[in-house]
Amino acid sequence: MKKVDLMIFDFDGTLVSTGADLIQSINYILNALKLEKKREKEILSFVGDGVSKLIERALGQDHIKYHEEAMVIFTDYYGKHLLDNTGLCPQAEEVLNNFGNKTKIILTNKRYNFTLAIAQGLNIAKYFVEIIGADSTPFQKPDRRIIDYLLNKYGVAKENTLIIGDGINDIAVAKNSGILSCSYLNGLGNRQDLLSLNADYYCDDLLEINSLFY
């Protein structure tokens, strides 16, 4: 087992299953703009780089002119429906409880206010000393400067800092900054893409984290 002092958790697909509400919100936008709806799997493949990129990918190059309007519709609609179908990922709370004495942070490319609303709604905000969203700092995953900021702020060593996530940006930010990565293979991210990136650790079940680190 590896000792860790700082645990950084991704949000969508790692701690919370937000996919259904994101799909619903994107198709609501497309419908409002009188555009063709997208398949669920396709929408999920657009997730991971923040809401602006999500909408850009959903619209496609042919309809990018609607981006600003779509952002307004999304912000309003998703803000009201972000807990309709969203729940905790299996075993997420057991893991957070197990590491109750560790410094834990949420680091996501999702907007801060959406992340906070969901974390509070599902009663997990209490486990974290800080929630960092896409608009919390000038930097987003996979930019190493966001990790440098955290290492400096919490006074921890790279080799004792771990990021747990289901996306390629989680592994990439770890490699860019020199911290450890644990890739969760049953989130929103593409399994083969994740395996090809050689994270330091892999888990199919979040509960495995309890036996990998202390």
C-alpha positions in Angstrom: 0.0 0.0 0.0 1.1 3.5 -0.8 1.0 6.4 1.7 -0.8 9.5 0.5 -1.2 12.9 2.2 -3.4 14.7 -0.4 -6.2 13.1 -2.4 -7.6 14.9 -5.4 -10.8 13.6 -6.8 -12.4 14.2 -10.2 -16.1 14.7 -10.0 -18.3 13.7 -13.0 -18.1 10.0 -13.5 -15.7 9.4 -10.6 -17.7 10.5 -7.5 -21.0 11.2 -9.1 -22.9 9.7 -12.0 -24.0 12.9 -13.8 -24.3 11.5 -17.2 -28.1 11.2 -17.5 -28.7 14.9 -16.5 -26.0 16.1 -18.9 -27.6 14.1 -21.7 -31.0 15.5 -20.9 -29.6 19.1 -20.7 -27.7 18.8 -24.0 -30.7 17.4 -25.9 -32.9 20.0 -24.3 -30.6 22.7 -25.9 -30.6 21.0 -29.3 -34.4 20.7 -29.2 -34.7 24.4 -28.2 -32.5 25.4 -31.1 -34.5 23.1 -33.4 -31.4 20.9 -34.1 -31.3 17.1 -34.2 -30.9 15.4 -30.9 -27.7 13.3 -30.2 -27.4 9.7 -29.0 -26.6 9.3 -25.3 -23.2 7.6 -25.9 -22.1 10.4 -28.2 -23.0 13.1 -25.7 -21.1 11.3 -22.9 -18.0 11.2 -25.2 -18.1 15.1 -25.2 -17.7 15.3 -21.4 -14.5 16.2 -19.6 -13.2 19.6 -20.8 -15.9 21.8 -19.3 -19.3 23.1 -20.4 -18.1 25.3 -23.2 -16.3 22.5 -25.0 -19.2 20.1 -24.2 -21.6 22.5 -26.0 -19.2 23.2 -28.8 -18.9 19.4 -29.5 -22.7 18.9 -29.2 -23.4 21.7 -31.7 -20.7 20.7 -34.2 -19.0 23.0 -36.6 -22.1 23.5 -38.7 -24.0 25.1 -35.8 -21.3 26.7 -33.8 -22.9 30.1 -34.3 -25.5 29.1 -31.7 -22.8 28.6 -29.0 -23.5 31.7 -27.0 -27.3 31.1 -27.0 -26.7 27.4 -26.1 -24.6 28.4 -23.2 -27.3 30.6 -21.7 -29.9 27.8 -22.2 -27.7 25.2 -20.7 -26.8 27.3 -17.6 -30.4 28.0 -16.9 -31.7 24.4 -17.6 -28.9 22.4 -16.1 -28.9 24.6 -13.0 -32.5 23.6 -12.3 -32.1 19.9 -13.3 -28.6 18.9 -12.1 -30.0 16.6 -9.4 -32.9 15.0 -11.4 -31.1 11.7 -12.0 -27.6 12.3 -10.6 -26.4 10.2 -7.7 -23.2 9.0 -6.1 -21.1 6.5 -8.0 -21.1 3.0 -6.3 -18.9 2.9 -3.2 -17.9 6.6 -3.5 -19.0 7.4 0.0 -17.3 4.3 1.5 -14.0 5.5 0.0 -14.5 9.1 1.3 -15.3 7.7 4.8 -12.3 5.4 4.7 -10.0 8.3 4.1 -11.7 10.6 6.6 -8.4 11.7 8.1 -6.9 12.7 4.7 -6.9 16.1 3.0 -9.3 15.7 0.1 -10.1 18.1 -2.7 -12.5 18.0 -5.7 -10.8 19.1 -8.9 -13.1 19.3 -11.9 -13.5 21.0 -15.2 -17.1 21.5 -14.3 -18.2 24.9 -13.1 -17.8 25.5 -9.4 -21.5 26.5 -8.7 -22.8 23.3 -10.4 -20.2 21.1 -8.6 -21.0 22.7 -5.2 -24.8 22.3 -5.7 -24.4 18.6 -6.5 -21.9 17.9 -3.8 -24.2 19.6 -1.2 -27.3 18.0 -2.6 -25.7 14.5 -2.3 -24.2 15.4 1.1 -20.6 14.8 0.2 -19.3 18.4 0.4 -18.4 17.8 4.0 -15.6 15.4 3.1 -13.6 18.0 1.2 -11.4 21.0 2.3 -11.8 22.6 -1.1 -13.8 22.3 -4.3 -12.1 23.7 -7.4 -14.2 24.1 -10.5 -13.3 25.2 -14.1 -13.9 28.9 -13.1 -12.2 28.8 -9.7 -8.7 29.4 -11.0 -7.2 30.5 -14.3 -6.0 26.9 -14.9 -7.9 23.7 -15.7 -6.8 20.1 -16.0 -4.5 19.0 -17.6 -2.5 22.3 -16.9 0.1 21.4 -14.3 -0.1 24.9 -12.7 -3.4 23.9 -10.9 -1.5 21.0 -9.2 1.5 23.3 -8.4 -1.0 25.6 -6.7 -2.4 22.8 -4.6 1.0 21.3 -3.6 2.2 24.7 -2.5 -1.1 25.6 -0.7 -1.2 22.3 1.3 2.5 21.8 1.7 2.6 18.2 0.4 5.1 16.3 -1.7 4.3 15.2 -5.2 5.1 11.6 -4.4 2.4 11.6 -1.7 -0.3 13.4 -3.8 -2.8 11.3 -5.7 -5.5 12.2 -8.3 -8.3 9.8 -8.8 -10.4 10.2 -12.0 -12.2 8.6 -14.9 -10.9 10.9 -17.6 -7.8 11.3 -19.7 -7.3 14.8 -18.3 -6.8 13.3 -14.8 -4.0 11.1 -16.0 -2.5 13.8 -18.1 -2.4 16.4 -15.3 -0.7 13.8 -13.0 1.9 13.1 -15.7 2.4 16.9 -16.3 2.9 17.6 -12.7 4.6 14.5 -11.3 1.9 13.4 -8.9 0.4 9.9 -8.7 -2.7 8.9 -10.8 -5.4 6.3 -10.2 -7.7 5.8 -13.1 -11.3 4.7 -12.5 -12.3 2.6 -15.5 -16.0 2.5 -15.0 -16.8 6.2 -15.2 -17.6 8.3 -18.2 -14.2 8.0 -19.8 -13.3 5.6 -22.6 -11.7 2.5 -21.0 -9.3 1.8 -23.9 -8.1 5.4 -24.0 -7.5 5.3 -20.2 -5.6 2.0 -20.4 -3.3 3.3 -23.2 -2.2 6.3 -21.0 -0.4 4.1 -18.4 -1.7 5.6 -15.1 0.1 4.6 -12.0 -2.9 2.7 -10.7 -6.1 1.4 -12.2 -9.4 0.3 -10.5 -12.6 -1.2 -11.9 -14.3 -0.5 -8.5 -13.8 2.5 -6.4 -13.6 0.3 -3.3 -10.2 -1.0 -4.6 -8.8 2.4 -3.6 -9.1 1.5 0.1 -6.6 -1.3 -0.4 -4.2 0.6 -2.6 -3.5 3.6 -0.4 -3.4 4.6 3.3 
